[in-house]
Amino acid sequence: MSTSIISHLEFYIPKKDYSNNKILNKNDRIKKIIKKTGINKKFAAVENELATDLAIKAAKKIFKKNK
């Protein structure tokens, strides 16, 4: 029986920024969400960018760091 081990992790953060700070003035509910979660920044893939595209970019970072 073979064993697989995850030895490295990497991530890729998309460039499209959906920061809560950008919409604070538009909605008071956002302040409550930030206070509860502590999350100020969110990111989203750009149009026509799929989860597989983000995974490939993260994988390329792993390969570059671990030659």
C-alpha positions as CSV (number, residue, x, y, z in Angstrom):
1,M,0.0,0.0,0.0
2,S,1.4,3.4,-1.0
3,T,1.2,6.5,1.1
4,S,0.8,10.1,-0.1
5,I,2.0,13.0,2.0
6,I,1.3,16.7,1.4
7,S,4.6,18.3,2.0
8,H,4.0,21.8,0.6
9,L,1.1,24.2,0.4
10,E,0.8,27.3,-1.6
11,F,-1.9,29.8,-2.6
12,Y,-2.7,32.4,-5.2
13,I,-4.7,35.5,-4.3
14,P,-6.7,36.9,-7.3
15,K,-6.1,40.5,-8.2
16,K,-9.8,41.7,-8.0
17,D,-10.2,43.3,-4.5
18,Y,-13.6,43.3,-2.9
19,S,-12.4,45.0,0.3
20,N,-15.1,45.7,2.8
21,N,-13.6,49.1,3.4
22,K,-14.6,50.1,-0.1
23,I,-18.3,49.6,0.7
24,L,-18.4,50.7,4.3
25,N,-20.1,54.0,3.6
26,K,-22.8,52.3,1.5
27,N,-23.9,49.8,4.1
28,D,-23.7,49.8,8.0
29,R,-24.2,46.1,8.0
30,I,-20.6,45.7,6.7
31,K,-19.3,47.2,9.9
32,K,-21.0,44.5,11.9
33,I,-19.6,41.8,9.6
34,I,-16.1,43.1,9.9
35,K,-16.4,43.3,13.7
36,K,-17.7,39.7,13.9
37,T,-15.4,38.1,11.5
38,G,-12.3,40.3,11.5
39,I,-12.2,39.9,7.7
40,N,-11.6,43.3,5.9
41,K,-10.4,42.1,2.5
42,K,-12.0,39.7,0.1
43,F,-10.8,38.8,-3.4
44,A,-12.5,37.3,-6.4
45,A,-11.4,35.8,-9.7
46,V,-11.7,38.1,-12.6
47,E,-14.1,37.4,-15.5
48,N,-13.2,34.2,-17.3
49,E,-10.8,33.1,-14.5
50,L,-11.7,29.7,-13.2
51,A,-10.8,27.8,-10.0
52,T,-8.5,25.7,-12.1
53,D,-6.6,28.8,-13.3
54,L,-6.0,29.8,-9.6
55,A,-4.9,26.3,-8.8
56,I,-2.4,26.3,-11.6
57,K,-0.9,29.6,-10.5
58,A,-0.6,28.2,-7.0
59,A,1.0,25.0,-8.3
60,K,3.5,27.0,-10.3
61,K,4.6,28.8,-7.1
62,I,5.2,25.5,-5.4
63,F,7.3,24.2,-8.3
64,K,9.3,27.4,-8.5
65,K,10.1,27.3,-4.7
66,N,10.9,23.6,-4.6
67,K,13.1,22.9,-7.7
